[in-house]
Every structure is written in structure tokens, then in C-alpha cells.
Amino acid sequence: DGTDWTMTWIGDGVNTLWDAADPRYAYLSHGYAALERNTTMDTDPTNWTCVRNWGSCNTCSLGCAPDGRTHPYGPLVLDAVNPNTMYAGSYRVWRNTAGRTTTTWGAISGDLTGGGWLAFIHPAYDNGVAGTIYTGSSDGRVFVTTNDGGNWTDRSAGLPNAWIESITTDPADASKVLVTFNGFGNGHVFRSV
């Protein structure tokens, strides 16, 4: 009934994701984008296994920062159209197209920052068509791909040089974007026109 709680992880938790298509699967990240997967969330919510194998890190040890430049609370998201696909970020985007069963990751971008790290990844729903992904960085850079990482376009012109807190898109038209910035003294919410 949702009134009782059970602790499922003892360490710092950053991002938590639950697979909407198959609720047996859940994911969490902790320090430096260490990624864990639970394949039995419905029966054993404490059964977490490390699935970080990207950016030269193949363990969930806190001593490894993927690509040598990853925020301690780096982004982890499931694809909006196919929740078996996962994305994680350092200064570039990493993708696992079989997140429920493998630890195989591949980089789908180069450096999408101005020397910082990725703060946010948004795989757009875009009317049910996969392939459009937005990123936001710690130094105000917004990039987008419309072909699953084949090409990336810088959409940062006219935006502040500040930490990007979130990005979202119109579910029916991913070219309509809202970006939220953290910090003081600037505008904080911008919409593409």
C-alpha cells in the first residue's frame, strides 16, 4: 500500500530509475556514475549488481572517474522510447542498448562540454520516434543529436554560461525545448523558438 519502506542500498544514491516496461528492472547510480542494476526489484530489492563498464571504469569503485572527467553525480537515464537502452555521461555520452542484460557500453559522442562535464541527458520521446537526445553541461553547453548520436549540433548560442539543471522537450515535437539553469543573476528557464 506504499506506507512501509525498506532500505535497498546503503551508500550514497544519486539517480534512481525504474523500467516502466518491465518493473523487475531498476537502476541506481552513486559516486562518479557507478551504475548498479537490480533484475529482481519485484522480489528482492537489495539485489544490486555493478554494470558500469565505460570510460575505462569496469568496477563500481569510487576511485574511478569515467573518462577521467565525470561529475561525482553524473547523469544516468533510460531511453524514452526503449527503456532497455540506457545513457550515462562524463564529458561525452555513453550508451548501452541492452541495459537489462549486458554491461556493454559505447561512446556515441565526443566532448560535448567546454571543459566541464555533462550535467543532464534527455532522450526525447518525439512522438514515439527514438534518436533525438539532448545534453546539458556544467558550463552551459546544449547539444542535440537527431540520429542516435551520429551527429551532434551545438544549440548553446544565446544561453547563459551556467550549470544546466534540466532539459525537457515537447513529447510531440522534440525541436521545442525547455532548458533550466542553476545559479544566480541570470534568467533560469529558456524555451527554444
Secondary structure, 3 states (H helix, E strand, C coil): CCCCCCCCCCCCCCCEEECCCCCCCEEEEECCCEEEEECCCCCCCCCEEECCCECCECCCCCCCCHHHCCCCCCCEEECCCCCCCEEEECCCEEEECCCCCCCCCEECCCCCCCCCCEEEEEECCHHHCCCCEEEEECCCCEEEECCCCCCCEECCCCCCCCCEEEEEEECCEEEEEEEEECCCCCCCEEECC
